[in-house]
Amino acid sequence: MIPGTLLSGTAAGAAIALMATIGNLSGYASPVLIGWISQRTGHVEDGLLALAAITCALSVCAWGLARVMVVASPDSEPALLSSRP
């Protein structure tokens, strides 16, 4: 889902800014998390596995959210996003 196709005007700009902010924060937090876990356990692999687990969990959450989002078109009944052509 691209914010520009679902939103318009300042809402699209705000959505794009939010996505950029989350990306920048994750660019900072990921190495910190990997380093912290690696120091605690003594293995870099544990930090990478934790990051992979977080990524998988958030992917499932995003997929579930996309399944329940309702998109209303002006001339039809609301339909689930997954049923759009």
PDB file of N, CA, C and O in Angstrom, chain B, residues numbered from 101:
ATOM      1  N   MET B 101       0.840  -1.172   0.000  1.00  0.00           N
ATOM      2  CA  MET B 101       0.000   0.000   0.000  1.00  0.00           C
ATOM      3  C   MET B 101       0.887   1.239   0.000  1.00  0.00           C
ATOM      4  O   MET B 101       1.715   1.425   0.892  1.00  0.00           O
ATOM      5  N   ILE B 102       0.712   2.036  -0.958  1.00  0.00           N
ATOM      6  CA  ILE B 102       1.464   3.276  -1.054  1.00  0.00           C
ATOM      7  C   ILE B 102       0.571   4.396  -0.514  1.00  0.00           C
ATOM      8  O   ILE B 102      -0.565   4.546  -0.964  1.00  0.00           O
ATOM      9  N   PRO B 103       1.072   5.186   0.448  1.00  0.00           N
ATOM     10  CA  PRO B 103       0.234   6.230   1.043  1.00  0.00           C
ATOM     11  C   PRO B 103      -0.355   7.195   0.024  1.00  0.00           C
ATOM     12  O   PRO B 103      -1.471   7.680   0.211  1.00  0.00           O
ATOM     13  N   GLY B 104       0.365   7.479  -1.035  1.00  0.00           N
ATOM     14  CA  GLY B 104      -0.119   8.410  -2.035  1.00  0.00           C
ATOM     15  C   GLY B 104      -1.345   7.917  -2.782  1.00  0.00           C
ATOM     16  O   GLY B 104      -2.121   8.725  -3.291  1.00  0.00           O
ATOM     17  N   THR B 105      -1.535   6.596  -2.858  1.00  0.00           N
ATOM     18  CA  THR B 105      -2.707   6.063  -3.544  1.00  0.00           C
ATOM     19  C   THR B 105      -3.920   6.001  -2.629  1.00  0.00           C
ATOM     20  O   THR B 105      -5.056   6.039  -3.103  1.00  0.00           O
ATOM     21  N   LEU B 106      -3.695   5.907  -1.328  1.00  0.00           N
ATOM     22  CA  LEU B 106      -4.806   5.801  -0.386  1.00  0.00           C
ATOM     23  C   LEU B 106      -5.173   7.139   0.238  1.00  0.00           C
ATOM     24  O   LEU B 106      -6.318   7.350   0.637  1.00  0.00           O
ATOM     25  N   LEU B 107      -4.199   8.043   0.324  1.00  0.00           N
ATOM     26  CA  LEU B 107      -4.413   9.325   0.986  1.00  0.00           C
ATOM     27  C   LEU B 107      -4.103  10.452   0.013  1.00  0.00           C
ATOM     28  O   LEU B 107      -3.487  10.232  -1.030  1.00  0.00           O
ATOM     29  N   SER B 108      -4.527  11.644   0.355  1.00  0.00           N
ATOM     30  CA  SER B 108      -4.229  12.786  -0.506  1.00  0.00           C
ATOM     31  C   SER B 108      -3.820  13.975   0.344  1.00  0.00           C
ATOM     32  O   SER B 108      -4.113  14.036   1.538  1.00  0.00           O
ATOM     33  N   GLY B 109      -3.154  14.897  -0.276  1.00  0.00           N
ATOM     34  CA  GLY B 109      -2.790  16.149   0.383  1.00  0.00           C
ATOM     35  C   GLY B 109      -1.840  15.971   1.543  1.00  0.00           C
ATOM     36  O   GLY B 109      -0.862  15.229   1.459  1.00  0.00           O
ATOM     37  N   THR B 110      -2.141  16.662   2.627  1.00  0.00           N
ATOM     38  CA  THR B 110      -1.258  16.635   3.784  1.00  0.00           C
ATOM     39  C   THR B 110      -1.256  15.285   4.486  1.00  0.00           C
ATOM     40  O   THR B 110      -0.276  14.936   5.143  1.00  0.00           O
ATOM     41  N   ALA B 111      -2.336  14.522   4.360  1.00  0.00           N
ATOM     42  CA  ALA B 111      -2.372  13.190   4.982  1.00  0.00           C
ATOM     43  C   ALA B 111      -1.353  12.272   4.327  1.00  0.00           C
ATOM     44  O   ALA B 111      -0.695  11.495   5.019  1.00  0.00           O
ATOM     45  N   ALA B 112      -1.207  12.343   3.010  1.00  0.00           N
ATOM     46  CA  ALA B 112      -0.211  11.533   2.318  1.00  0.00           C
ATOM     47  C   ALA B 112       1.192  11.960   2.728  1.00  0.00           C
ATOM     48  O   ALA B 112       2.061  11.115   2.946  1.00  0.00           O
ATOM     49  N   GLY B 113       1.414  13.252   2.834  1.00  0.00           N
ATOM     50  CA  GLY B 113       2.715  13.751   3.273  1.00  0.00           C
ATOM     51  C   GLY B 113       3.048  13.301   4.686  1.00  0.00           C
ATOM     52  O   GLY B 113       4.187  12.932   4.971  1.00  0.00           O
ATOM     53  N   ALA B 114       2.059  13.332   5.571  1.00  0.00           N
ATOM     54  CA  ALA B 114       2.277  12.900   6.943  1.00  0.00           C
ATOM     55  C   ALA B 114       2.563  11.402   7.001  1.00  0.00           C
ATOM     56  O   ALA B 114       3.413  10.968   7.779  1.00  0.00           O
ATOM     57  N   ALA B 115       1.874  10.613   6.197  1.00  0.00           N
ATOM     58  CA  ALA B 115       2.104   9.165   6.182  1.00  0.00           C
ATOM     59  C   ALA B 115       3.502   8.840   5.668  1.00  0.00           C
ATOM     60  O   ALA B 115       4.172   7.959   6.208  1.00  0.00           O
ATOM     61  N   ILE B 116       3.940   9.538   4.640  1.00  0.00           N
ATOM     62  CA  ILE B 116       5.283   9.319   4.101  1.00  0.00           C
ATOM     63  C   ILE B 116       6.335   9.746   5.127  1.00  0.00           C
ATOM     64  O   ILE B 116       7.353   9.072   5.284  1.00  0.00           O
ATOM     65  N   ALA B 117       6.101  10.847   5.816  1.00  0.00           N
ATOM     66  CA  ALA B 117       7.029  11.299   6.855  1.00  0.00           C
ATOM     67  C   ALA B 117       7.085  10.299   8.008  1.00  0.00           C
ATOM     68  O   ALA B 117       8.158  10.049   8.557  1.00  0.00           O
ATOM     69  N   LEU B 118       5.945   9.727   8.376  1.00  0.00           N
ATOM     70  CA  LEU B 118       5.924   8.726   9.437  1.00  0.00           C
ATOM     71  C   LEU B 118       6.716   7.490   9.025  1.00  0.00           C
ATOM     72  O   LEU B 118       7.464   6.936   9.830  1.00  0.00           O
ATOM     73  N   MET B 119       6.556   7.056   7.780  1.00  0.00           N
ATOM     74  CA  MET B 119       7.308   5.899   7.302  1.00  0.00           C
ATOM     75  C   MET B 119       8.811   6.183   7.319  1.00  0.00           C
ATOM     76  O   MET B 119       9.597   5.316   7.700  1.00  0.00           O
ATOM     77  N   ALA B 120       9.211   7.371   6.915  1.00  0.00           N
ATOM     78  CA  ALA B 120      10.630   7.731   6.927  1.00  0.00           C
ATOM     79  C   ALA B 120      11.166   7.794   8.352  1.00  0.00           C
ATOM     80  O   ALA B 120      12.297   7.383   8.611  1.00  0.00           O
ATOM     81  N   THR B 121      10.360   8.305   9.269  1.00  0.00           N
ATOM     82  CA  THR B 121      10.776   8.389  10.665  1.00  0.00           C
ATOM     83  C   THR B 121      10.978   7.011  11.263  1.00  0.00           C
ATOM     84  O   THR B 121      11.972   6.772  11.949  1.00  0.00           O
ATOM     85  N   ILE B 122      10.047   6.102  11.011  1.00  0.00           N
ATOM     86  CA  ILE B 122      10.175   4.741  11.524  1.00  0.00           C
ATOM     87  C   ILE B 122      11.398   4.060  10.926  1.00  0.00           C
ATOM     88  O   ILE B 122      12.113   3.343  11.626  1.00  0.00           O
ATOM     89  N   GLY B 123      11.642   4.276   9.641  1.00  0.00           N
ATOM     90  CA  GLY B 123      12.822   3.709   9.009  1.00  0.00           C
ATOM     91  C   GLY B 123      14.112   4.232   9.613  1.00  0.00           C
ATOM     92  O   GLY B 123      15.047   3.465   9.841  1.00  0.00           O
ATOM     93  N   ASN B 124      14.170   5.535   9.875  1.00  0.00           N
ATOM     94  CA  ASN B 124      15.370   6.123  10.481  1.00  0.00           C
ATOM     95  C   ASN B 124      15.575   5.628  11.907  1.00  0.00           C
ATOM     96  O   ASN B 124      16.706   5.351  12.306  1.00  0.00           O
ATOM     97  N   LEU B 125      14.508   5.512  12.674  1.00  0.00           N
ATOM     98  CA  LEU B 125      14.632   5.008  14.039  1.00  0.00           C
ATOM     99  C   LEU B 125      15.081   3.550  14.061  1.00  0.00           C
ATOM    100  O   LEU B 125      15.876   3.153  14.913  1.00  0.00           O
ATOM    101  N   SER B 126      14.575   2.761  13.131  1.00  0.00           N
ATOM    102  CA  SER B 126      14.999   1.360  13.091  1.00  0.00           C
ATOM    103  C   SER B 126      16.448   1.244  12.633  1.00  0.00           C
ATOM    104  O   SER B 126      17.146   0.309  13.026  1.00  0.00           O
ATOM    105  N   GLY B 127      16.909   2.180  11.809  1.00  0.00           N
ATOM    106  CA  GLY B 127      18.309   2.194  11.415  1.00  0.00           C
ATOM    107  C   GLY B 127      19.232   2.473  12.591  1.00  0.00           C
ATOM    108  O   GLY B 127      20.384   2.039  12.594  1.00  0.00           O
ATOM    109  N   TYR B 128      18.744   3.180  13.569  1.00  0.00           N
ATOM    110  CA  TYR B 128      19.509   3.427  14.792  1.00  0.00           C
ATOM    111  C   TYR B 128      19.340   2.286  15.787  1.00  0.00           C
ATOM    112  O   TYR B 128      20.319   1.838  16.384  1.00  0.00           O
ATOM    113  N   ALA B 129      18.121   1.815  15.972  1.00  0.00           N
ATOM    114  CA  ALA B 129      17.835   0.841  17.022  1.00  0.00           C
ATOM    115  C   ALA B 129      18.354  -0.558  16.699  1.00  0.00           C
ATOM    116  O   ALA B 129      18.727  -1.294  17.613  1.00  0.00           O
ATOM    117  N   SER B 130      18.386  -0.938  15.439  1.00  0.00           N
ATOM    118  CA  SER B 130      18.813  -2.296  15.082  1.00  0.00           C
ATOM    119  C   SER B 130      20.250  -2.591  15.506  1.00  0.00           C
ATOM    120  O   SER B 130      20.476  -3.602  16.172  1.00  0.00           O
ATOM    121  N   PRO B 131      21.232  -1.758  15.154  1.00  0.00           N
ATOM    122  CA  PRO B 131      22.593  -2.056  15.611  1.00  0.00           C
ATOM    123  C   PRO B 131      22.734  -2.018  17.131  1.00  0.00           C
ATOM    124  O   PRO B 131      23.493  -2.791  17.714  1.00  0.00           O
ATOM    125  N   VAL B 132      21.999  -1.115  17.759  1.00  0.00           N
ATOM    126  CA  VAL B 132      22.056  -1.045  19.225  1.00  0.00           C
ATOM    127  C   VAL B 132      21.519  -2.343  19.827  1.00  0.00           C
ATOM    128  O   VAL B 132      22.116  -2.897  20.751  1.00  0.00           O
ATOM    129  N   LEU B 133      20.387  -2.827  19.300  1.00  0.00           N
ATOM    130  CA  LEU B 133      19.796  -4.070  19.808  1.00  0.00           C
ATOM    131  C   LEU B 133      20.713  -5.260  19.553  1.00  0.00           C
ATOM    132  O   LEU B 133      20.906  -6.091  20.441  1.00  0.00           O
ATOM    133  N   ILE B 134      21.277  -5.352  18.361  1.00  0.00           N
ATOM    134  CA  ILE B 134      22.178  -6.456  18.054  1.00  0.00           C
ATOM    135  C   ILE B 134      23.404  -6.410  18.966  1.00  0.00           C
ATOM    136  O   ILE B 134      23.827  -7.442  19.488  1.00  0.00           O
ATOM    137  N   GLY B 135      23.968  -5.235  19.157  1.00  0.00           N
ATOM    138  CA  GLY B 135      25.137  -5.103  20.040  1.00  0.00           C
ATOM    139  C   GLY B 135      24.821  -5.457  21.480  1.00  0.00           C
ATOM    140  O   GLY B 135      25.605  -6.136  22.144  1.00  0.00           O
ATOM    141  N   TRP B 136      23.673  -5.000  21.965  1.00  0.00           N
ATOM    142  CA  TRP B 136      23.294  -5.272  23.353  1.00  0.00           C
ATOM    143  C   TRP B 136      23.097  -6.770  23.580  1.00  0.00           C
ATOM    144  O   TRP B 136      23.595  -7.324  24.560  1.00  0.00           O
ATOM    145  N   ILE B 137      22.373  -7.419  22.674  1.00  0.00           N
ATOM    146  CA  ILE B 137      22.142  -8.859  22.815  1.00  0.00           C
ATOM    147  C   ILE B 137      23.445  -9.630  22.646  1.00  0.00           C
ATOM    148  O   ILE B 137      23.677 -10.615  23.348  1.00  0.00           O
ATOM    149  N   SER B 138      24.292  -9.195  21.726  1.00  0.00           N
ATOM    150  CA  SER B 138      25.576  -9.866  21.503  1.00  0.00           C
ATOM    151  C   SER B 138      26.468  -9.774  22.733  1.00  0.00           C
ATOM    152  O   SER B 138      27.155 -10.739  23.071  1.00  0.00           O
ATOM    153  N   GLN B 139      26.466  -8.636  23.401  1.00  0.00           N
ATOM    154  CA  GLN B 139      27.265  -8.494  24.622  1.00  0.00           C
ATOM    155  C   GLN B 139      26.710  -9.366  25.741  1.00  0.00           C
ATOM    156  O   GLN B 139      27.472  -9.949  26.512  1.00  0.00           O
ATOM    157  N   ARG B 140      25.394  -9.456  25.833  1.00  0.00           N
ATOM    158  CA  ARG B 140      24.768 -10.259  26.892  1.00  0.00           C
ATOM    159  C   ARG B 140      25.011 -11.754  26.708  1.00  0.00           C
ATOM    160  O   ARG B 140      25.247 -12.479  27.675  1.00  0.00           O
ATOM    161  N   THR B 141      24.948 -12.206  25.451  1.00  0.00           N
ATOM    162  CA  THR B 141      25.041 -13.645  25.189  1.00  0.00           C
ATOM    163  C   THR B 141      26.416 -14.090  24.724  1.00  0.00           C
ATOM    164  O   THR B 141      26.772 -15.259  24.875  1.00  0.00           O
ATOM    165  N   GLY B 142      27.195 -13.169  24.159  1.00  0.00           N
ATOM    166  CA  GLY B 142      28.504 -13.533  23.646  1.00  0.00           C
ATOM    167  C   GLY B 142      28.482 -14.030  22.215  1.00  0.00           C
ATOM    168  O   GLY B 142      29.516 -14.438  21.687  1.00  0.00           O
ATOM    169  N   HIS B 143      27.307 -14.003  21.570  1.00  0.00           N
ATOM    170  CA  HIS B 143      27.174 -14.475  20.192  1.00  0.00           C
ATOM    171  C   HIS B 143      26.429 -13.429  19.358  1.00  0.00           C
ATOM    172  O   HIS B 143      25.348 -12.973  19.732  1.00  0.00           O
ATOM    173  N   VAL B 144      27.026 -13.060  18.223  1.00  0.00           N
ATOM    174  CA  VAL B 144      26.377 -12.103  17.334  1.00  0.00           C
ATOM    175  C   VAL B 144      25.123 -12.722  16.725  1.00  0.00           C
ATOM    176  O   VAL B 144      24.152 -12.018  16.447  1.00  0.00           O
ATOM    177  N   GLU B 145      25.141 -14.036  16.519  1.00  0.00           N
ATOM    178  CA  GLU B 145      23.997 -14.715  15.911  1.00  0.00           C
ATOM    179  C   GLU B 145      22.719 -14.520  16.720  1.00  0.00           C
ATOM    180  O   GLU B 145      21.634 -14.414  16.150  1.00  0.00           O
ATOM    181  N   ASP B 146      22.840 -14.473  18.031  1.00  0.00           N
ATOM    182  CA  ASP B 146      21.655 -14.285  18.872  1.00  0.00           C
ATOM    183  C   ASP B 146      21.001 -12.929  18.621  1.00  0.00           C
ATOM    184  O   ASP B 146      19.775 -12.823  18.587  1.00  0.00           O
ATOM    185  N   GLY B 147      21.819 -11.895  18.446  1.00  0.00           N
ATOM    186  CA  GLY B 147      21.283 -10.575  18.131  1.00  0.00           C
ATOM    187  C   GLY B 147      20.595 -10.549  16.777  1.00  0.00           C
ATOM    188  O   GLY B 147      19.539  -9.938  16.619  1.00  0.00           O
ATOM    189  N   LEU B 148      21.204 -11.220  15.798  1.00  0.00           N
ATOM    190  CA  LEU B 148      20.600 -11.280  14.467  1.00  0.00           C
ATOM    191  C   LEU B 148      19.311 -12.094  14.481  1.00  0.00           C
ATOM    192  O   LEU B 148      18.347 -11.743  13.800  1.00  0.00           O
ATOM    193  N   LEU B 149      19.287 -13.177  15.250  1.00  0.00           N
ATOM    194  CA  LEU B 149      18.058 -13.977  15.358  1.00  0.00           C
ATOM    195  C   LEU B 149      16.939 -13.190  16.028  1.00  0.00           C
ATOM    196  O   LEU B 149      15.779 -13.301  15.631  1.00  0.00           O
ATOM    197  N   ALA B 150      17.273 -12.404  17.030  1.00  0.00           N
ATOM    198  CA  ALA B 150      16.261 -11.565  17.685  1.00  0.00           C
ATOM    199  C   ALA B 150      15.691 -10.552  16.704  1.00  0.00           C
ATOM    200  O   ALA B 150      14.482 -10.324  16.671  1.00  0.00           O
ATOM    201  N   LEU B 151      16.561  -9.947  15.907  1.00  0.00           N
ATOM    202  CA  LEU B 151      16.105  -8.976  14.906  1.00  0.00           C
ATOM    203  C   LEU B 151      15.236  -9.649  13.846  1.00  0.00           C
ATOM    204  O   LEU B 151      14.242  -9.076  13.400  1.00  0.00           O
ATOM    205  N   ALA B 152      15.610 -10.866  13.443  1.00  0.00           N
ATOM    206  CA  ALA B 152      14.805 -11.613  12.470  1.00  0.00           C
ATOM    207  C   ALA B 152      13.437 -11.970  13.056  1.00  0.00           C
ATOM    208  O   ALA B 152      12.426 -11.905  12.357  1.00  0.00           O
ATOM    209  N   ALA B 153      13.407 -12.345  14.325  1.00  0.00           N
ATOM    210  CA  ALA B 153      12.137 -12.684  14.972  1.00  0.00           C
ATOM    211  C   ALA B 153      11.221 -11.469  15.062  1.00  0.00           C
ATOM    212  O   ALA B 153      10.016 -11.576  14.833  1.00  0.00           O
ATOM    213  N   ILE B 154      11.791 -10.316  15.395  1.00  0.00           N
ATOM    214  CA  ILE B 154      10.998  -9.086  15.465  1.00  0.00           C
ATOM    215  C   ILE B 154      10.449  -8.736  14.090  1.00  0.00           C
ATOM    216  O   ILE B 154       9.290  -8.343  13.960  1.00  0.00           O
ATOM    217  N   THR B 155      11.292  -8.882  13.055  1.00  0.00           N
ATOM    218  CA  THR B 155      10.855  -8.586  11.691  1.00  0.00           C
ATOM    219  C   THR B 155       9.719  -9.504  11.262  1.00  0.00           C
ATOM    220  O   THR B 155       8.743  -9.051  10.663  1.00  0.00           O
ATOM    221  N   CYS B 156       9.841 -10.792  11.567  1.00  0.00           N
ATOM    222  CA  CYS B 156       8.777 -11.749  11.218  1.00  0.00           C
ATOM    223  C   CYS B 156       7.478 -11.425  11.954  1.00  0.00           C
ATOM    224  O   CYS B 156       6.400 -11.462  11.362  1.00  0.00           O
ATOM    225  N   ALA B 157       7.581 -11.111  13.232  1.00  0.00           N
ATOM    226  CA  ALA B 157       6.383 -10.799  14.015  1.00  0.00           C
ATOM    227  C   ALA B 157       5.694  -9.544  13.478  1.00  0.00           C
ATOM    228  O   ALA B 157       4.467  -9.514  13.377  1.00  0.00           O
ATOM    229  N   LEU B 158       6.454  -8.522  13.136  1.00  0.00           N
ATOM    230  CA  LEU B 158       5.857  -7.310  12.602  1.00  0.00           C
ATOM    231  C   LEU B 158       5.285  -7.527  11.204  1.00  0.00           C
ATOM    232  O   LEU B 158       4.310  -6.879  10.825  1.00  0.00           O
ATOM    233  N   SER B 159       5.887  -8.434  10.441  1.00  0.00           N
ATOM    234  CA  SER B 159       5.340  -8.762   9.121  1.00  0.00           C
ATOM    235  C   SER B 159       3.982  -9.431   9.244  1.00  0.00           C
ATOM    236  O   SER B 159       3.067  -9.135   8.476  1.00  0.00           O
ATOM    237  N   VAL B 160       3.850 -10.329  10.206  1.00  0.00           N
ATOM    238  CA  VAL B 160       2.559 -10.987  10.444  1.00  0.00           C
ATOM    239  C   VAL B 160       1.526  -9.960  10.897  1.00  0.00           C
ATOM    240  O   VAL B 160       0.370 -10.017  10.477  1.00  0.00           O
ATOM    241  N   CYS B 161       1.933  -9.022  11.750  1.00  0.00           N
ATOM    242  CA  CYS B 161       1.017  -7.969  12.201  1.00  0.00           C
ATOM    243  C   CYS B 161       0.575  -7.089  11.028  1.00  0.00           C
ATOM    244  O   CYS B 161      -0.602  -6.747  10.922  1.00  0.00           O
ATOM    245  N   ALA B 162       1.507  -6.724  10.153  1.00  0.00           N
ATOM    246  CA  ALA B 162       1.160  -5.902   9.003  1.00  0.00           C
ATOM    247  C   ALA B 162       0.239  -6.652   8.056  1.00  0.00           C
ATOM    248  O   ALA B 162      -0.696  -6.066   7.509  1.00  0.00           O
ATOM    249  N   TRP B 163       0.489  -7.933   7.856  1.00  0.00           N
ATOM    250  CA  TRP B 163      -0.374  -8.744   6.992  1.00  0.00           C
ATOM    251  C   TRP B 163      -1.781  -8.831   7.586  1.00  0.00           C
ATOM    252  O   TRP B 163      -2.769  -8.701   6.863  1.00  0.00           O
ATOM    253  N   GLY B 164      -1.871  -9.048   8.890  1.00  0.00           N
ATOM    254  CA  GLY B 164      -3.173  -9.114   9.546  1.00  0.00           C
ATOM    255  C   GLY B 164      -3.912  -7.791   9.483  1.00  0.00           C
ATOM    256  O   GLY B 164      -5.129  -7.763   9.301  1.00  0.00           O
ATOM    257  N   LEU B 165      -3.188  -6.704   9.631  1.00  0.00           N
ATOM    258  CA  LEU B 165      -3.813  -5.388   9.544  1.00  0.00           C
ATOM    259  C   LEU B 165      -4.341  -5.130   8.134  1.00  0.00           C
ATOM    260  O   LEU B 165      -5.425  -4.572   7.964  1.00  0.00           O
ATOM    261  N   ALA B 166      -3.577  -5.534   7.136  1.00  0.00           N
ATOM    262  CA  ALA B 166      -4.026  -5.342   5.755  1.00  0.00           C
ATOM    263  C   ALA B 166      -5.267  -6.171   5.461  1.00  0.00           C
ATOM    264  O   ALA B 166      -6.097  -5.767   4.647  1.00  0.00           O
ATOM    265  N   ARG B 167      -5.407  -7.308   6.099  1.00  0.00           N
ATOM    266  CA  ARG B 167      -6.577  -8.162   5.878  1.00  0.00           C
ATOM    267  C   ARG B 167      -7.849  -7.564   6.458  1.00  0.00           C
ATOM    268  O   ARG B 167      -8.939  -7.815   5.945  1.00  0.00           O
ATOM    269  N   VAL B 168      -7.728  -6.783   7.512  1.00  0.00           N
ATOM    270  CA  VAL B 168      -8.932  -6.250   8.146  1.00  0.00           C
ATOM    271  C   VAL B 168      -9.223  -4.804   7.769  1.00  0.00           C
ATOM    272  O   VAL B 168     -10.268  -4.260   8.127  1.00  0.00           O
ATOM    273  N   MET B 169      -8.297  -4.185   7.047  1.00  0.00           N
ATOM    274  CA  MET B 169      -8.563  -2.808   6.621  1.00  0.00           C
ATOM    275  C   MET B 169      -9.725  -2.784   5.647  1.00  0.00           C
ATOM    276  O   MET B 169      -9.820  -3.620   4.748  1.00  0.00           O
ATOM    277  N   VAL B 170     -10.586  -1.837   5.835  1.00  0.00           N
ATOM    278  CA  VAL B 170     -11.739  -1.708   4.958  1.00  0.00           C
ATOM    279  C   VAL B 170     -11.510  -0.518   4.044  1.00  0.00           C
ATOM    280  O   VAL B 170     -11.185   0.582   4.491  1.00  0.00           O
ATOM    281  N   VAL B 171     -11.686  -0.764   2.763  1.00  0.00           N
ATOM    282  CA  VAL B 171     -11.546   0.302   1.780  1.00  0.00           C
ATOM    283  C   VAL B 171     -12.920   0.565   1.196  1.00  0.00           C
ATOM    284  O   VAL B 171     -13.522  -0.324   0.593  1.00  0.00           O
ATOM    285  N   ALA B 172     -13.411   1.755   1.365  1.00  0.00           N
ATOM    286  CA  ALA B 172     -14.741   2.104   0.869  1.00  0.00           C
ATOM    287  C   ALA B 172     -14.592   2.886  -0.424  1.00  0.00           C
ATOM    288  O   ALA B 172     -13.926   3.921  -0.463  1.00  0.00           O
ATOM    289  N   SER B 173     -15.209   2.390  -1.470  1.00  0.00           N
ATOM    290  CA  SER B 173     -15.218   3.148  -2.715  1.00  0.00           C
ATOM    291  C   SER B 173     -16.512   3.949  -2.782  1.00  0.00           C
ATOM    292  O   SER B 173     -17.506   3.566  -2.164  1.00  0.00           O
ATOM    293  N   PRO B 174     -16.516   5.052  -3.521  1.00  0.00           N
ATOM    294  CA  PRO B 174     -17.671   5.949  -3.490  1.00  0.00           C
ATOM    295  C   PRO B 174     -18.972   5.334  -3.999  1.00  0.00           C
ATOM    296  O   PRO B 174     -20.051   5.744  -3.571  1.00  0.00           O
ATOM    297  N   ASP B 175     -18.890   4.364  -4.901  1.00  0.00           N
ATOM    298  CA  ASP B 175     -20.121   3.857  -5.512  1.00  0.00           C
ATOM    299  C   ASP B 175     -20.408   2.391  -5.191  1.00  0.00           C
ATOM    300  O   ASP B 175     -21.225   1.766  -5.866  1.00  0.00           O
ATOM    301  N   SER B 176     -19.756   1.838  -4.182  1.00  0.00           N
ATOM    302  CA  SER B 176     -20.029   0.443  -3.844  1.00  0.00           C
ATOM    303  C   SER B 176     -19.941   0.241  -2.344  1.00  0.00           C
ATOM    304  O   SER B 176     -19.592   1.150  -1.591  1.00  0.00           O
ATOM    305  N   GLU B 177     -20.262  -0.957  -1.937  1.00  0.00           N
ATOM    306  CA  GLU B 177     -20.179  -1.315  -0.533  1.00  0.00           C
ATOM    307  C   GLU B 177     -18.710  -1.422  -0.121  1.00  0.00           C
ATOM    308  O   GLU B 177     -17.859  -1.675  -0.975  1.00  0.00           O
ATOM    309  N   PRO B 178     -18.388  -1.239   1.156  1.00  0.00           N
ATOM    310  CA  PRO B 178     -17.009  -1.433   1.614  1.00  0.00           C
ATOM    311  C   PRO B 178     -16.555  -2.870   1.338  1.00  0.00           C
ATOM    312  O   PRO B 178     -17.328  -3.816   1.493  1.00  0.00           O
ATOM    313  N   ALA B 179     -15.317  -3.016   0.934  1.00  0.00           N
ATOM    314  CA  ALA B 179     -14.780  -4.318   0.623  1.00  0.00           C
ATOM    315  C   ALA B 179     -13.452  -4.496   1.329  1.00  0.00           C
ATOM    316  O   ALA B 179     -12.743  -3.524   1.590  1.00  0.00           O
ATOM    317  N   LEU B 180     -13.114  -5.741   1.639  1.00  0.00           N
ATOM    318  CA  LEU B 180     -11.813  -6.007   2.226  1.00  0.00           C
ATOM    319  C   LEU B 180     -10.729  -5.704   1.216  1.00  0.00           C
ATOM    320  O   LEU B 180     -10.920  -5.883   0.013  1.00  0.00           O
ATOM    321  N   LEU B 181      -9.615  -5.254   1.697  1.00  0.00           N
ATOM    322  CA  LEU B 181      -8.504  -4.894   0.822  1.00  0.00           C
ATOM    323  C   LEU B 181      -8.047  -6.081  -0.013  1.00  0.00           C
ATOM    324  O   LEU B 181      -7.647  -5.905  -1.164  1.00  0.00           O
ATOM    325  N   SER B 182      -8.100  -7.289   0.546  1.00  0.00           N
ATOM    326  CA  SER B 182      -7.607  -8.460  -0.163  1.00  0.00           C
ATOM    327  C   SER B 182      -8.528  -8.848  -1.317  1.00  0.00           C
ATOM    328  O   SER B 182      -8.114  -9.626  -2.177  1.00  0.00           O
ATOM    329  N   SER B 183      -9.747  -8.342  -1.371  1.00  0.00           N
ATOM    330  CA  SER B 183     -10.669  -8.714  -2.446  1.00  0.00           C
ATOM    331  C   SER B 183     -10.700  -7.704  -3.585  1.00  0.00           C
ATOM    332  O   SER B 183     -11.478  -7.849  -4.528  1.00  0.00           O
ATOM    333  N   ARG B 184      -9.843  -6.668  -3.496  1.00  0.00           N
ATOM    334  CA  ARG B 184      -9.804  -5.677  -4.584  1.00  0.00           C
ATOM    335  C   ARG B 184      -9.174  -6.289  -5.816  1.00  0.00           C
ATOM    336  O   ARG B 184      -8.254  -7.098  -5.689  1.00  0.00           O
ATOM    337  N   PRO B 185      -9.639  -5.930  -7.020  1.00  0.00           N
ATOM    338  CA  PRO B 185      -9.051  -6.475  -8.241  1.00  0.00           C
ATOM    339  C   PRO B 185      -7.670  -5.952  -8.514  1.00  0.00           C
ATOM    340  O   PRO B 185      -7.054  -6.327  -9.511  1.00  0.00           O
TER     341      PRO B 185
END
